[in-house]
Amino acid sequence: MTHQHDHDHADAHHDHDHHEHSGGLGGWLSGLFRPHSHDAADSVDSALESSAQGIRAVKISLVALAVTAGLQILVVAVSGSVALLADTVHNFSDALTAVPLWIAFVLGRRAANRRYTYGYGRAEDLAGLFIVAMIALSAVVAGVQAIRRLIDPVPIEYVGWVALAGLIGFIGNELVAVYRIRVGRRIGSAALVADGLHARADGFTSLAVLGGAAGVAAGFPLADPIVGLLITVAILAVLRTAVRDVYRRIMDAVDPDLVDRAESALRATPGVLEVRAIRMRWIGHRLHAEADLDIDGRLSVTDAHRLAHDAEHRLTLDLPKLEAAAIHAYPAHREPLGAH
């Protein structure tokens, strides 16, 4: 009997005829901000929907941070505090770090082509690296300022106004942080989660302003730099989490639970005798998988193809963030399960 030696299956509905893009800088910018679609069904594709959720999260959080900075500017105008103005400008500039992430989400919606065969999802990981660098910079700035004020204390004026501005900054940044982290985890975007942690780090900085002002009002001037040092430690803890998440994403790490769920789904597929291996990776906020399966070597090519398609379908149902799966079916050199 002739056995089938190998069968490779890739989802047919992901194959499209690619048309040429307009050339030059103008064409690139047009494609960046108005990504085209190869198929009408792409408009409701889950990958595009999750990108849209990410863009919406960035837009809403930018507006929230702009309102926060605006309220702080009003306090600056009333108090006339130059130091408070510097902190407000710092918070506003940090809010703009969401712009690279916005661009990454838009870029990630572009279709794959012959050069970028997996698409542009990795742009999110590049944005994540930038965000991690900004969190590290925030820790350095907070630490340096705290040490300088320990060595050369600076009296704080307009204590009440400064405390109010710090409270506004903390509340605004923390609300944005919670929102970004929640959406980032829902759609599987490590970069958006890192940006949420960045907002949390900025909120800690504002909390230092509030704590320092409270200490000064209580008659303890050194409270300002001491709280600043404590906040620096807190920012470093946030940085550690962000670095871990972004590093794992770049190194193609996945939650082992996802691998367990994928293996269970494949083993539950009728006709699959064994799961030899499974490989998974995140590209942006979408999962890609490859699996090697043992099947009955007496199956025809058509039946093996149908089995691989069924296995992929089960994977898609069990892993909602899965965008594509390549199933490789190999003939098992033994009797199939249930044979007499």
Backbone torsions as a table, in degrees:
resi	resn	phi	psi	omega
1	MET	NA	137.0	179.4
2	THR	-88.6	127.0	-179.7
3	HIS	-98.1	148.7	172.4
4	GLN	-71.6	129.3	-174.2
5	HIS	-90.5	-30.5	-179.1
6	ASP	-165.1	149.5	176.8
7	HIS	-145.0	121.6	178.1
8	ASP	-109.8	134.5	-178.2
9	HIS	-129.6	127.9	171.9
10	ALA	-127.3	143.3	-172.9
11	ASP	-59.3	121.5	-174.7
12	ALA	-68.7	-28.5	-175.8
13	HIS	-76.1	-1.1	174.0
14	HIS	-94.3	-2.6	-179.4
15	ASP	-93.2	127.0	-180.0
16	HIS	-136.5	158.7	171.6
17	ASP	-82.5	124.8	-176.4
18	HIS	-92.1	133.8	176.0
19	HIS	-100.2	164.2	-176.3
20	GLU	-74.6	146.5	175.5
21	HIS	-94.4	150.9	175.8
22	SER	-63.9	141.3	-173.6
23	GLY	-86.6	176.5	175.6
24	GLY	80.2	176.1	-178.7
25	LEU	-63.3	-39.7	-179.4
26	GLY	-62.5	-41.1	178.6
27	GLY	-65.9	-38.6	179.5
28	TRP	-65.4	-43.8	179.4
29	LEU	-65.5	-38.7	178.9
30	SER	-62.8	-42.5	179.1
31	GLY	-69.3	-29.1	-178.8
32	LEU	-68.5	-44.7	-174.7
33	PHE	-97.4	-13.0	174.5
34	ARG	-133.2	70.1	-177.0
35	PRO	-60.4	135.3	-177.7
36	HIS	-82.7	169.3	178.3
37	SER	-126.2	141.0	178.7
38	HIS	-88.1	-13.4	-172.8
39	ASP	-151.3	143.5	-179.6
40	ALA	-60.8	-31.0	-178.6
41	ALA	-68.5	-19.1	-178.9
42	ASP	-61.7	-24.9	-176.6
43	SER	-66.8	-21.9	178.7
44	VAL	-112.8	9.7	179.1
45	ASP	-64.0	141.7	-176.1
46	SER	-63.9	-30.8	179.2
47	ALA	-65.1	-43.4	178.4
48	LEU	-67.3	-36.9	179.7
49	GLU	-64.6	-41.2	179.2
50	SER	-68.0	-35.1	175.1
51	SER	-63.8	-40.9	178.4
52	ALA	-62.3	-38.9	177.2
53	GLN	-63.6	-40.1	178.4
54	GLY	-64.0	-44.3	178.8
55	ILE	-62.7	-42.1	179.2
56	ARG	-61.9	-41.1	178.9
57	ALA	-62.6	-41.6	179.0
58	VAL	-64.7	-44.1	-179.6
59	LYS	-61.3	-50.1	-177.1
60	ILE	-62.8	-42.5	-178.9
61	SER	-68.3	-34.5	176.6
62	LEU	-63.6	-41.6	177.6
63	VAL	-63.5	-42.9	-179.9
64	ALA	-62.1	-42.5	179.6
65	LEU	-70.0	-32.7	177.0
66	ALA	-65.7	-40.4	176.9
67	VAL	-64.2	-41.8	178.1
68	THR	-60.2	-47.3	179.1
69	ALA	-63.7	-36.9	179.1
70	GLY	-63.2	-41.8	177.6
71	LEU	-64.5	-38.5	178.0
72	GLN	-65.2	-37.0	178.5
73	ILE	-63.7	-37.6	176.8
74	LEU	-61.4	-41.3	178.1
75	VAL	-64.6	-39.4	177.9
76	VAL	-61.6	-42.5	-178.7
77	ALA	-62.7	-36.2	-179.6
78	VAL	-76.2	-41.8	-174.0
79	SER	-85.2	-29.9	-177.3
80	GLY	73.4	16.3	-177.1
81	SER	-78.7	119.1	178.8
82	VAL	-69.5	-39.5	179.7
83	ALA	-62.3	-41.5	179.4
84	LEU	-66.6	-35.5	176.5
85	LEU	-61.9	-42.5	179.1
86	ALA	-61.7	-41.4	179.7
87	ASP	-66.6	-37.4	179.0
88	THR	-65.9	-43.5	177.7
89	VAL	-62.1	-38.7	178.1
90	HIS	-61.8	-45.2	179.5
91	ASN	-64.1	-39.2	-179.6
92	PHE	-66.3	-42.6	179.9
93	SER	-66.8	-35.7	177.5
94	ASP	-66.8	-33.3	178.5
95	ALA	-62.2	-30.6	-178.5
96	LEU	-71.6	-10.0	177.5
97	THR	-68.2	-11.0	176.0
98	ALA	-73.1	-17.5	-178.2
99	VAL	-61.8	-45.9	176.1
100	PRO	-58.2	-34.8	178.4
101	LEU	-68.6	-39.0	176.4
102	TRP	-58.5	-48.5	179.3
103	ILE	-60.6	-39.2	-179.3
104	ALA	-63.8	-40.6	178.2
105	PHE	-64.2	-42.4	179.6
106	VAL	-66.1	-44.7	180.0
107	LEU	-63.2	-37.6	-178.4
108	GLY	-65.3	-15.5	-179.9
109	ARG	-84.0	-7.9	178.5
110	ARG	-69.5	147.7	-177.9
111	ALA	-72.7	152.7	175.3
112	ALA	-64.9	153.3	177.5
113	ASN	-138.9	-171.5	-174.8
114	ARG	-71.5	-18.9	175.8
115	ARG	-91.9	-48.4	178.2
116	TYR	-103.6	80.1	-170.8
117	THR	-70.0	-21.4	176.2
118	TYR	-98.6	7.7	-178.5
119	GLY	86.6	-162.0	-172.9
120	TYR	-115.3	20.8	-176.4
121	GLY	-62.0	-27.2	-179.4
122	ARG	-64.4	-13.5	176.6
123	ALA	-58.2	-31.2	176.7
124	GLU	-63.0	-39.3	-179.4
125	ASP	-66.7	-37.2	176.4
126	LEU	-64.0	-41.9	176.9
127	ALA	-63.4	-37.1	177.8
128	GLY	-61.7	-39.8	177.1
129	LEU	-61.7	-42.2	179.0
130	PHE	-62.7	-42.4	-179.6
131	ILE	-64.5	-41.7	177.2
132	VAL	-59.2	-41.3	178.5
133	ALA	-62.3	-37.5	179.7
134	MET	-69.1	-37.0	176.5
135	ILE	-64.1	-42.6	178.1
136	ALA	-61.2	-40.3	178.7
137	LEU	-64.0	-39.6	177.8
138	SER	-60.9	-40.5	178.8
139	ALA	-64.3	-42.5	179.8
140	VAL	-63.9	-46.2	-179.1
141	VAL	-62.5	-45.5	-179.6
142	ALA	-62.6	-42.8	-179.5
143	GLY	-65.9	-44.3	180.0
144	VAL	-62.8	-44.6	179.7
145	GLN	-63.1	-40.4	-179.8
146	ALA	-64.4	-43.5	-179.9
147	ILE	-65.9	-41.4	179.1
148	ARG	-62.2	-37.6	-179.8
149	ARG	-75.4	-24.9	172.6
150	LEU	-69.1	-42.3	-178.8
151	ILE	-73.5	-42.3	-176.9
152	ASP	-132.2	83.1	-176.6
153	PRO	-57.7	139.4	178.3
154	VAL	-117.5	125.1	-179.8
155	PRO	-64.8	140.2	179.8
156	ILE	-98.0	125.3	177.5
157	GLU	-103.1	164.0	180.0
158	TYR	51.5	52.1	-173.5
159	VAL	-56.4	-43.1	-178.4
160	GLY	-62.5	-44.7	179.9
161	TRP	-66.8	-40.4	178.4
162	VAL	-61.5	-43.4	178.8
163	ALA	-62.2	-40.8	178.9
164	LEU	-62.2	-44.8	179.5
165	ALA	-63.5	-39.0	177.8
166	GLY	-63.8	-40.3	178.7
167	LEU	-64.5	-43.4	178.5
168	ILE	-61.1	-45.3	-179.4
169	GLY	-62.7	-41.2	-179.6
170	PHE	-66.2	-48.3	-178.3
171	ILE	-62.0	-46.7	-178.9
172	GLY	-61.2	-47.3	-178.3
173	ASN	-67.7	-38.8	-178.5
174	GLU	-68.5	-39.0	176.2
175	LEU	-61.6	-43.4	178.1
176	VAL	-64.1	-40.1	-179.6
177	ALA	-61.4	-47.3	-179.3
178	VAL	-61.4	-42.5	-178.5
179	TYR	-65.5	-47.9	-179.0
180	ARG	-63.4	-43.7	-178.3
181	ILE	-64.2	-42.0	-179.3
182	ARG	-63.1	-47.1	179.7
183	VAL	-67.1	-40.8	-179.8
184	GLY	-59.9	-41.9	178.5
185	ARG	-70.7	-34.2	-179.6
186	ARG	-66.7	-40.8	-177.5
187	ILE	-94.4	-5.6	177.7
188	GLY	83.2	28.3	-178.5
189	SER	-101.1	107.8	177.7
190	ALA	-66.2	-33.2	-178.8
191	ALA	-67.2	-40.8	179.3
192	LEU	-67.8	-37.4	174.8
193	VAL	-62.2	-43.2	178.3
194	ALA	-62.0	-37.3	178.4
195	ASP	-67.7	-34.0	174.6
196	GLY	-64.8	-40.8	176.4
197	LEU	-65.0	-32.5	176.3
198	HIS	-63.9	-43.5	177.2
199	ALA	-62.3	-38.0	178.2
200	ARG	-64.0	-39.6	177.3
201	ALA	-62.0	-40.5	177.0
202	ASP	-66.1	-35.8	176.9
203	GLY	-64.3	-37.7	176.8
204	PHE	-62.4	-37.7	177.8
205	THR	-61.9	-44.3	177.2
206	SER	-65.3	-34.1	177.6
207	LEU	-64.5	-33.4	176.7
208	ALA	-63.9	-39.4	177.2
209	VAL	-61.1	-44.3	-180.0
210	LEU	-65.0	-46.9	-179.1
211	GLY	-64.5	-39.7	178.5
212	GLY	-64.5	-42.5	179.7
213	ALA	-64.2	-39.0	178.8
214	ALA	-64.2	-41.3	178.8
215	GLY	-64.2	-42.1	178.9
216	VAL	-63.9	-42.2	179.4
217	ALA	-62.8	-28.8	179.7
218	ALA	-85.3	2.4	177.8
219	GLY	88.7	22.2	178.8
220	PHE	-125.2	85.8	-174.3
221	PRO	-59.0	-32.6	-177.6
222	LEU	-73.5	-3.7	178.8
223	ALA	-60.5	-34.9	-178.0
224	ASP	-59.6	-56.8	179.7
225	PRO	-68.6	-31.9	179.6
226	ILE	-66.2	-45.0	176.3
227	VAL	-62.3	-37.0	178.1
228	GLY	-59.6	-41.1	178.3
229	LEU	-66.7	-40.5	178.2
230	LEU	-63.4	-39.7	178.9
231	ILE	-67.0	-34.7	176.9
232	THR	-60.4	-41.9	177.3
233	VAL	-62.9	-40.5	179.2
234	ALA	-64.3	-40.6	178.8
235	ILE	-64.6	-37.8	177.9
236	LEU	-63.1	-35.4	176.5
237	ALA	-66.0	-40.6	175.6
238	VAL	-63.0	-41.3	180.0
239	LEU	-61.4	-41.6	-179.8
240	ARG	-59.2	-44.2	179.4
241	THR	-63.7	-44.1	-179.2
242	ALA	-64.6	-43.5	179.5
243	VAL	-62.0	-43.2	179.6
244	ARG	-59.7	-46.8	-177.1
245	ASP	-66.0	-45.9	-178.4
246	VAL	-68.5	-39.2	178.4
247	TYR	-61.4	-45.0	179.9
248	ARG	-62.6	-39.0	-179.7
249	ARG	-65.9	-43.3	179.9
250	ILE	-65.8	-33.7	-179.4
251	MET	-86.8	13.0	177.6
252	ASP	61.7	31.5	176.1
253	ALA	-79.8	145.8	174.5
254	VAL	-132.1	159.9	176.3
255	ASP	-64.9	124.5	178.8
256	PRO	-53.2	-27.1	178.8
257	ASP	-63.1	-33.8	177.0
258	LEU	-64.4	-40.0	178.7
259	VAL	-64.9	-42.0	178.5
260	ASP	-61.6	-43.7	-179.9
261	ARG	-64.5	-39.8	179.5
262	ALA	-65.3	-44.1	179.1
263	GLU	-62.5	-41.1	179.0
264	SER	-62.7	-41.8	180.0
265	ALA	-64.6	-41.2	-179.2
266	LEU	-68.8	-42.7	-179.9
267	ARG	-65.4	-27.5	-179.9
268	ALA	-79.6	-6.9	-179.9
269	THR	-75.4	121.5	179.4
270	PRO	-55.4	130.0	178.9
271	GLY	101.7	-16.9	177.7
272	VAL	-83.5	121.2	-179.1
273	LEU	-87.4	-37.7	-178.3
274	GLU	-159.9	151.8	174.0
275	VAL	-101.2	107.3	-179.2
276	ARG	-68.0	-50.2	-176.6
277	ALA	-158.2	153.9	174.2
278	ILE	-141.6	134.2	-179.7
279	ARG	-124.9	134.6	-178.5
280	MET	-135.9	148.8	176.5
281	ARG	-151.7	152.3	173.0
282	TRP	-92.3	135.0	168.6
283	ILE	-122.7	102.5	-169.3
284	GLY	69.5	-125.7	179.6
285	HIS	-110.2	23.5	177.9
286	ARG	-122.7	143.0	-179.7
287	LEU	-89.8	142.5	170.9
288	HIS	-125.6	144.0	-176.1
289	ALA	-138.8	152.1	170.2
290	GLU	-132.7	141.2	-179.3
291	ALA	-140.5	140.9	175.0
292	ASP	-109.0	121.9	-175.2
293	LEU	-119.4	146.1	168.6
294	ASP	-94.4	130.4	177.5
295	ILE	-132.6	171.4	178.4
296	ASP	-63.3	121.1	-177.6
297	GLY	-66.9	-11.3	-179.8
298	ARG	-87.5	-2.4	179.1
299	LEU	-70.2	147.2	174.8
300	SER	-73.6	165.3	177.9
301	VAL	-58.8	-41.6	-179.3
302	THR	-62.6	-44.8	179.7
303	ASP	-67.0	-38.1	178.1
304	ALA	-64.4	-39.1	177.6
305	HIS	-62.8	-43.7	180.0
306	ARG	-63.9	-39.5	178.8
307	LEU	-63.9	-44.1	178.9
308	ALA	-62.6	-39.2	177.9
309	HIS	-64.4	-41.0	177.5
310	ASP	-62.3	-40.6	179.4
311	ALA	-63.7	-41.1	178.5
312	GLU	-65.2	-39.8	179.7
313	HIS	-61.3	-42.0	178.5
314	ARG	-63.9	-39.6	177.5
315	LEU	-60.9	-43.8	-178.6
316	THR	-62.5	-38.1	179.6
317	LEU	-68.7	-39.4	-176.2
318	ASP	-82.5	-21.8	-178.8
319	LEU	-125.6	87.6	-174.4
320	PRO	-58.8	-26.7	-178.7
321	LYS	-86.2	2.9	-179.9
322	LEU	-74.9	123.8	-179.9
323	GLU	-96.1	-37.1	-177.9
324	ALA	-151.9	149.6	176.8
325	ALA	-141.6	135.5	174.9
326	ALA	-108.3	117.5	-177.5
327	ILE	-105.2	122.9	177.6
328	HIS	-108.8	119.5	-177.5
329	ALA	-107.1	131.1	-178.2
330	TYR	-121.7	143.3	178.3
331	PRO	-71.0	128.7	178.2
332	ALA	-81.3	132.9	-178.6
333	HIS	-88.2	56.3	177.2
334	ARG	-162.7	170.1	-179.1
335	GLU	-68.9	142.4	178.0
336	PRO	-65.6	157.8	179.7
337	LEU	-61.2	137.0	177.3
338	GLY	90.0	-4.2	-179.2
339	ALA	-76.4	152.2	-179.7
340	HIS	-106.1	NA	NA
